[in-house]
């Protein structure tokens, strides 16, 4: 199974996950990232909604970007286009992880 790593973008820099998680594919990586975001946001939605979680594949290419605001339940009253894309599996161009 491929190993996916994560980078939290919180406005003050990035926090890298150097170990990663073995997941079946990009869809599973997206679901895992959504679970992580929900946990990080819990009861701190207003403070974290500008954050983003990026997911990288084994080659170090960013394959998912997940802005917290797109799944913030306190923003459910807004139209989807005002919240962003809801997290997506990126197709191209791939972005290499910064080192």
C-alpha positions as CSV (number, residue, x, y, z in Angstrom):
1,X,0.0,0.0,0.0
2,X,1.2,3.5,-0.7
3,X,2.4,5.7,2.1
4,X,0.9,9.2,2.4
5,X,2.4,12.0,4.5
6,X,0.7,15.2,5.6
7,X,1.6,18.8,6.1
8,X,-0.5,21.2,8.2
9,X,-0.5,24.7,6.9
10,X,-1.6,26.9,9.8
11,X,-0.5,30.4,8.7
12,X,2.7,30.4,10.7
13,X,4.5,27.8,8.5
14,X,4.1,24.1,8.0
15,X,4.1,21.2,10.3
16,X,5.3,18.0,8.5
17,X,4.3,14.4,9.2
18,X,7.5,12.5,8.5
19,X,6.2,9.0,9.2
20,X,3.0,9.0,7.1
21,X,0.2,6.4,6.9
22,X,-0.2,3.5,4.6
23,X,-3.5,3.9,2.7
24,X,-5.0,2.0,-0.2
25,X,-5.3,5.0,-2.6
26,X,-6.0,8.8,-2.9
27,X,-9.7,8.4,-2.0
28,X,-8.8,6.7,1.3
29,X,-6.1,9.4,1.9
30,X,-8.8,12.1,1.4
31,X,-11.1,10.4,3.9
32,X,-8.3,10.1,6.4
33,X,-7.4,13.8,5.9
34,X,-11.0,14.8,6.5
35,X,-11.0,12.8,9.7
36,X,-7.8,14.5,10.8
37,X,-9.2,18.0,10.0
38,X,-12.4,17.3,11.9
39,X,-10.4,16.3,14.9
40,X,-8.1,19.4,14.8
41,X,-11.0,21.7,14.3
42,X,-13.2,20.3,17.1
43,X,-14.5,23.3,19.2
44,X,-11.9,25.6,17.5
45,X,-13.6,26.1,14.2
46,X,-13.1,29.9,14.1
47,X,-9.4,29.7,15.0
48,X,-8.6,26.9,12.5
49,X,-10.8,27.6,9.4
50,X,-7.9,29.4,7.6
51,X,-5.7,26.3,8.0
52,X,-5.1,23.7,5.3
53,X,-4.0,20.1,5.3
54,X,-1.9,18.9,2.3
55,X,-1.4,15.2,1.5
56,X,1.7,14.0,-0.3
57,X,2.3,10.6,-2.0
58,X,5.5,8.5,-1.8
59,X,7.2,10.6,-4.5
60,X,6.7,13.8,-2.4
61,X,4.0,15.2,-4.8
62,X,1.1,17.0,-3.2
63,X,-2.0,14.9,-4.2
64,X,-4.6,16.5,-2.0
65,X,-5.2,19.9,-0.5
66,X,-7.9,20.3,2.1
67,X,-8.8,23.8,3.4
68,X,-10.4,23.5,6.8
69,X,-13.1,26.0,5.9
70,X,-14.5,23.6,3.3
71,X,-15.6,21.1,5.9
72,X,-16.2,23.5,8.8
73,X,-19.7,22.6,10.1
74,X,-20.2,26.1,11.5
75,X,-20.2,27.4,7.9
76,X,-22.9,25.0,6.6
77,X,-25.2,27.9,6.1
78,X,-23.0,29.2,3.2
79,X,-23.3,28.1,-0.4
80,X,-20.6,25.6,-1.3
81,X,-18.8,27.9,-3.7
82,X,-18.2,30.3,-0.8
83,X,-16.5,27.6,1.2
84,X,-14.0,26.4,-1.4
85,X,-13.6,23.1,-3.1
86,X,-14.1,20.7,-0.2
87,X,-10.8,19.0,-0.6
88,X,-9.8,17.4,-3.8
89,X,-7.5,14.9,-5.3
90,X,-5.1,16.9,-7.4
91,X,-4.5,15.7,-10.9
92,X,-2.0,18.1,-12.4
93,X,0.3,19.7,-12.1
94,X,1.8,17.9,-9.1
95,X,3.5,20.0,-6.5
96,X,6.8,18.8,-4.9
97,X,7.1,18.9,-1.2
98,X,9.2,21.8,0.1
99,X,12.3,20.7,1.9
